[in-house]
Amino acid sequence: MDATAQPTREVILDTAEQLFAARGVDSVTMRDLAHHLDLTAPSLYNHFAGKQALYDAVLERGLRPLIDILVDAWAPGALEPERMRATLDRVLSHLAQHPHLGRLLQRALLGESGGLHPLLARRVGPVYREGLAVINASAADAGWSPEDLPYLAFGLFGLMFSYFVNTAALREIAATGDDPLAPQALAGQRRFLEKAVYRLLGPQPAAAAGVRRRGQPAVPS
């Protein structure tokens, strides 16, 4: 970076997101961040009051668009394929723009600093509870019982984020040199998610619904 140029807020947040995801927030100092940005530590404090404020800003930037997408997408009743496709496109686009976010959120949810981050509890908790209520009708149409809903919600979360959490491992496993974040790879992931989510939450054929046990979803062929 040009020594005379000052990094923008977005550049600082991008750098912090990457370092927090790679090392964990407890292992990153403001001096580390300043070094990666070609700044002095006091200069970085001109942008953010401290590491906690910076961490909060990184989480807020990552979470707010996802929450807005999900709130906008949720609707009672049977799952609509077109709405689902549009939602998946928006979610994948955001995660591709912030490829370290999945790993960062995984660390935060594991309570790296001794407990669930207050920002996550404050922002995600109410939306999670609202989401359970809203998807109840779609889940019932798909054959899930009310007791299944918490597991279903966590399963959907894992489907959305695991690909981005494990991009480094995917490169090693594939051993092809392909970039998991390339447009073609992301298009494949969207197709997979579309099929998986619809099989989990889409309406089931009446014939199959009549023969399955209560609470056991049928999977379309």
N, C-alpha and C positions, 0 to 999 in steps of 0.2 A: 504494500500500500504506500502511496506517495506520502512522505512524512508531513507534507504541508496540508494534506487532505484529512478531513475528519470523517470517521465512519458514520454512516446514517444509523438511526435507531434499528432499522431492519437488519443491517449488517451485524450490529452488536448482538441482536437477538438470535440471528442465524448461528453466529459463532458460539454463543452461550448454549444454545440448544444442542449443538454438535458435541461440545465438551461435556456438558452435563449428562448427555446420553451415553457417551463413551466411558466416562470415568465415574459418574455419580456426582451429585451436587456436593457431597461432603468432601470430595477429593479435589475439587476445583476451587481455586482462590481467585479473588479479583485481580491479583497480580498475574496469574496464569492467563486470564482473559485479556488483560491489557497487553501482555506479551504477544498473543496471537493477533491482536488488532493493531500492533505497532503503536501502542499508546503507553503513556505512563499510568500507573494506578490512580493517581489523583485526577487525571483527565477523565478516566472512566467514571469516577464518582460524580463528575459533572452531568453525566447522563442518567445514572441510577444511584440511589442513596446507599445501596449496598448489595451484597450477593442475594439476600432474601428478596429484595425488591426486584432484582433482575430475574431471579427464578420464578417469582410470581408472574412477571410480565411474559416470560417464555411460555408458561403453562396457560395463561389467559389467551395469548395469541393462538396457541394450538387448539385449545378446547372450545373457545367461543364459536368459531365457524362450524365445528362438528356438531355442537349442541344445537345451533340454529338450523343446520341441515336436518337433523333428526326430528326436531320439534315441527319443522315445516312439513316433513314427510309423513309423520304419523297421522293416521286417520282410522277411525273405527271401521269394522267390517272386513270383508274379504280383501286380500292383498291384490292390488292392481299392478300388473306387469310393467306398464309404462311408467307409473310413479316409482316403482322399485328401481327400474333401470336408470331413471334420472337421478334418484338418490344415490345409487352406487357410483355413478359417474362423478357426482359432486364430492362424495367422500374420498374416492380414489384420487381425484385431482388434488384435493387438499393434502392428502397424505404423501403424494408424490412430490408436491412442492415443499413439504417438510419431512424429508425421509428419515430424520432422526427422532421424530415425534413419538412413534410407536415405542421405541426402546426407552425414551424418556418417561413416557406414561407408565410403562411396565415397572420401571424403577420406583416411580412415585407411588404406584398402587401396592408395591411390596413393602412400603413403609420404611424406606431406606434410612430415614432420620429418626426412627423410633415410633412412627405412627403415620396414618394416612394424612397426607398433606391437607391442611385446612381448606385450601382453595378447591381441591378435588372434592372434599366432603361437601363444601358449600355449593359448588356448581353442579356436580354430577349427581349427588344424592337425590335432590328433588326431581331432577329429570329422569333418573332411573326409576323412581317410584311412580312418576306420571306415566312413563313408558310402559311399565308393567300393566297399568290400568288400561292404557289405550290399545295395546296389542292383545289384550285379553280376548276380544271378539275374533280377531284374525287367528289367534292361536286355537281358540275353540273350534273354529271352522276347519282347522288343519288337524284336529284330533288330539290336541294337548289338553291336559287337565290343569286346573288352577295350581295344583301342587308342582307342576312341571315348569311354571313360568320363570322362577328365578334361575333355574338351570338353563332354560332356553335363552334367557337374556345374556347370561355369561357366555354361552356357546356362540351366540351371534357376535358378541364383542371379540371373542377369540378369532372367529373367522375373519373379521374385518382387519384386525391388527397384526395377526401372527406373521403374515407375509412380509410386512414392513419391519417387524421386530427382527426377523431372521434373514434379511437380505444378504448379509455377509456369508452366512451359512449356505444359503441357496447358491451363491457363486461357487463355493467350494464343492458342494454336492453335485451340481450340474457339470462342473469341470469343463465347460464349453467356452468360458469367457464371456457369455452373454450377460448383459446388464439387466437385473430384475426390475430396474426402474425405467427401462427403455419402453417407448410407446407400445411396441408389439407385445412385450411381456406383460405390461399393465392391461392391455386389451384381453389377453388370455386370463389374467386374474379376474377381470370384471366378468367375463363369461362364466368362469367357475362360480363366482359369488352369486351371479344371477340364478344359476341352476340350483345352487345349494340353498339360498335363502327361499326361493320359491318352493322347493321341496319341503323346507321346514315350516313355512308359514302360508303357503298357497292353499286354496281350497282343494279338498280331496274329492275324488270321484265318489258319487253316492254309493255305488256298488261296493267299493272298497271300504267306505265308511261303515256300511252295514254289517260287515263281517269281522272287522277288527275289534279287539278288546277295547273297552272304554279307557281313554287316556293314551292309547297307543297309536301314533300317527302312521298313516299309510304313506309309502314313498312311491311316487309315480314312476313308471318304467320309462 
